[in-house]
Amino acid sequence: MDQRRGGVQADEEILWSVGLRGLSDSSYASLDPSVRDNDPLLGQRIGDAITDQMKIVRAKYPNAQFVTDLWQEGARLTKEGYLKIPPEVTLVWADTGYGDMQDGGAVAAGQGAYFHTAMMNGQANQLTEMVPVGTIQSELGRYIKAGATSYLLVNTSDLRPV
């Protein structure tokens, strides 16, 4: 017998990720010249996109739960007050790719973490430069102490060496 409720399997927990980024993990500002060097407008556009995404999902799933990953400009815009995240969306602070969380000490109970244990970018090689265990313990320990345990995503980059 199908135990579905509103299109969601009864024993599944689904979190909808909302937000707005550009192509290839770049800022949305790289696609829209009107928001370049205009943080208030960029924050408003991202916030509007989140609101629209939530409306679309809630039209089908009224009890949907949402998260947003504050990566790069998302974290900065939120800390500066330009990006307003609806209170029913779980804030998930990301690290810098080197294990340093981007919350600037602002993490709060009910929030979460997106943590990289290694990253491949223009300066780091995910096969040889990994986040030290002490940094992982310190940063995630800070989140646990704050009660920011609603969500944890660990990005291992390459599983075997990590």
SETI-668424 format. One record per residue (C-alpha): residue number from 1; x, y, z. Coordinates in steps of 0.5 Angstrom, whole numbers, plus 500, padded with zeros to 3 digits. Each point is the difference from the previous one (the first is absolute). Layout:
<recs>
rec seq=NUM | px=X | py=Y | pz=Z
...
</recs>
This chain:
<recs>
rec seq=1 | px=500 | py=500 | pz=500
rec seq=2 | px=503 | py=507 | pz=498
rec seq=3 | px=501 | py=504 | pz=507
rec seq=4 | px=501 | py=507 | pz=496
rec seq=5 | px=498 | py=506 | pz=503
rec seq=6 | px=499 | py=506 | pz=495
rec seq=7 | px=505 | py=497 | pz=495
rec seq=8 | px=505 | py=498 | pz=506
rec seq=9 | px=502 | py=493 | pz=502
rec seq=10 | px=497 | py=500 | pz=507
rec seq=11 | px=507 | py=498 | pz=503
rec seq=12 | px=504 | py=505 | pz=496
rec seq=13 | px=503 | py=506 | pz=503
rec seq=14 | px=500 | py=505 | pz=494
rec seq=15 | px=504 | py=507 | pz=501
rec seq=16 | px=499 | py=505 | pz=494
rec seq=17 | px=507 | py=504 | pz=499
rec seq=18 | px=498 | py=507 | pz=498
rec seq=19 | px=505 | py=506 | pz=497
rec seq=20 | px=503 | py=503 | pz=494
rec seq=21 | px=507 | py=499 | pz=497
rec seq=22 | px=502 | py=501 | pz=493
rec seq=23 | px=503 | py=495 | pz=495
rec seq=24 | px=506 | py=496 | pz=502
rec seq=25 | px=500 | py=502 | pz=508
rec seq=26 | px=501 | py=507 | pz=499
rec seq=27 | px=496 | py=506 | pz=502
rec seq=28 | px=493 | py=502 | pz=497
rec seq=29 | px=503 | py=507 | pz=499
rec seq=30 | px=504 | py=497 | pz=495
rec seq=31 | px=494 | py=499 | pz=496
rec seq=32 | px=496 | py=506 | pz=501
rec seq=33 | px=504 | py=506 | pz=499
rec seq=34 | px=495 | py=504 | pz=504
rec seq=35 | px=502 | py=497 | pz=507
rec seq=36 | px=507 | py=501 | pz=499
rec seq=37 | px=503 | py=504 | pz=505
rec seq=38 | px=493 | py=501 | pz=503
rec seq=39 | px=500 | py=496 | pz=506
rec seq=40 | px=493 | py=502 | pz=502
rec seq=41 | px=497 | py=498 | pz=494
rec seq=42 | px=504 | py=494 | pz=499
rec seq=43 | px=497 | py=498 | pz=507
rec seq=44 | px=493 | py=502 | pz=498
rec seq=45 | px=500 | py=496 | pz=494
rec seq=46 | px=503 | py=493 | pz=503
rec seq=47 | px=494 | py=501 | pz=506
rec seq=48 | px=495 | py=501 | pz=495
rec seq=49 | px=502 | py=494 | pz=496
rec seq=50 | px=500 | py=496 | pz=507
rec seq=51 | px=493 | py=503 | pz=501
rec seq=52 | px=498 | py=498 | pz=493
rec seq=53 | px=503 | py=493 | pz=501
rec seq=54 | px=496 | py=499 | pz=506
rec seq=55 | px=494 | py=502 | pz=497
rec seq=56 | px=500 | py=495 | pz=495
rec seq=57 | px=502 | py=494 | pz=504
rec seq=58 | px=495 | py=502 | pz=505
rec seq=59 | px=494 | py=500 | pz=495
rec seq=60 | px=501 | py=492 | pz=499
rec seq=61 | px=503 | py=499 | pz=507
rec seq=62 | px=498 | py=504 | pz=505
rec seq=63 | px=504 | py=498 | pz=506
rec seq=64 | px=506 | py=500 | pz=496
rec seq=65 | px=507 | py=501 | pz=504
rec seq=66 | px=505 | py=505 | pz=497
rec seq=67 | px=508 | py=501 | pz=501
rec seq=68 | px=504 | py=505 | pz=497
rec seq=69 | px=508 | py=499 | pz=499
rec seq=70 | px=503 | py=507 | pz=502
rec seq=71 | px=506 | py=499 | pz=495
rec seq=72 | px=505 | py=506 | pz=498
rec seq=73 | px=496 | py=506 | pz=499
rec seq=74 | px=494 | py=497 | pz=503
rec seq=75 | px=503 | py=500 | pz=507
rec seq=76 | px=503 | py=507 | pz=499
rec seq=77 | px=493 | py=503 | pz=498
rec seq=78 | px=497 | py=496 | pz=506
rec seq=79 | px=505 | py=503 | pz=505
rec seq=80 | px=499 | py=507 | pz=497
rec seq=81 | px=493 | py=500 | pz=500
rec seq=82 | px=499 | py=500 | pz=493
rec seq=83 | px=497 | py=493 | pz=499
rec seq=84 | px=494 | py=499 | pz=504
rec seq=85 | px=498 | py=492 | pz=501
rec seq=86 | px=493 | py=498 | pz=502
rec seq=87 | px=500 | py=498 | pz=507
rec seq=88 | px=497 | py=493 | pz=498
rec seq=89 | px=507 | py=499 | pz=496
rec seq=90 | px=505 | py=496 | pz=504
rec seq=91 | px=507 | py=504 | pz=499
rec seq=92 | px=506 | py=496 | pz=498
rec seq=93 | px=506 | py=503 | pz=500
rec seq=94 | px=506 | py=498 | pz=496
rec seq=95 | px=507 | py=500 | pz=501
rec seq=96 | px=505 | py=503 | pz=496
rec seq=97 | px=503 | py=494 | pz=497
rec seq=98 | px=505 | py=500 | pz=505
rec seq=99 | px=496 | py=498 | pz=506
rec seq=100 | px=499 | py=507 | pz=502
rec seq=101 | px=492 | py=501 | pz=501
rec seq=102 | px=498 | py=507 | pz=497
rec seq=103 | px=495 | py=501 | pz=505
rec seq=104 | px=505 | py=505 | pz=504
rec seq=105 | px=497 | py=498 | pz=507
rec seq=106 | px=493 | py=501 | pz=498
rec seq=107 | px=498 | py=492 | pz=500
rec seq=108 | px=494 | py=499 | pz=504
rec seq=109 | px=495 | py=494 | pz=503
rec seq=110 | px=496 | py=497 | pz=494
rec seq=111 | px=505 | py=502 | pz=495
rec seq=112 | px=505 | py=495 | pz=496
rec seq=113 | px=507 | py=499 | pz=497
rec seq=114 | px=502 | py=498 | pz=493
rec seq=115 | px=507 | py=498 | pz=501
rec seq=116 | px=506 | py=498 | pz=495
rec seq=117 | px=505 | py=496 | pz=502
rec seq=118 | px=504 | py=501 | pz=494
rec seq=119 | px=499 | py=504 | pz=494
rec seq=120 | px=503 | py=501 | pz=492
rec seq=121 | px=501 | py=507 | pz=498
rec seq=122 | px=505 | py=505 | pz=498
rec seq=123 | px=504 | py=500 | pz=506
rec seq=124 | px=499 | py=493 | pz=503
rec seq=125 | px=500 | py=493 | pz=498
rec seq=126 | px=495 | py=495 | pz=503
rec seq=127 | px=505 | py=494 | pz=499
rec seq=128 | px=505 | py=503 | pz=505
rec seq=129 | px=498 | py=506 | pz=503
rec seq=130 | px=494 | py=498 | pz=505
rec seq=131 | px=497 | py=504 | pz=506
rec seq=132 | px=504 | py=498 | pz=506
rec seq=133 | px=496 | py=496 | pz=505
rec seq=134 | px=501 | py=505 | pz=506
rec seq=135 | px=496 | py=505 | pz=495
rec seq=136 | px=495 | py=495 | pz=499
rec seq=137 | px=499 | py=499 | pz=508
rec seq=138 | px=500 | py=507 | pz=501
rec seq=139 | px=495 | py=503 | pz=495
rec seq=140 | px=495 | py=494 | pz=501
rec seq=141 | px=501 | py=500 | pz=507
rec seq=142 | px=498 | py=508 | pz=500
rec seq=143 | px=494 | py=498 | pz=496
rec seq=144 | px=498 | py=494 | pz=505
rec seq=145 | px=501 | py=505 | pz=506
rec seq=146 | px=496 | py=505 | pz=497
rec seq=147 | px=494 | py=495 | pz=499
rec seq=148 | px=501 | py=501 | pz=492
rec seq=149 | px=499 | py=493 | pz=499
rec seq=150 | px=493 | py=500 | pz=495
rec seq=151 | px=504 | py=498 | pz=494
rec seq=152 | px=507 | py=498 | pz=498
rec seq=153 | px=503 | py=499 | pz=493
rec seq=154 | px=507 | py=497 | pz=500
rec seq=155 | px=503 | py=501 | pz=493
rec seq=156 | px=506 | py=495 | pz=500
rec seq=157 | px=502 | py=502 | pz=493
rec seq=158 | px=504 | py=494 | pz=498
rec seq=159 | px=498 | py=494 | pz=505
rec seq=160 | px=506 | py=496 | pz=500
rec seq=161 | px=505 | py=504 | pz=502
rec seq=162 | px=496 | py=504 | pz=505
</recs>
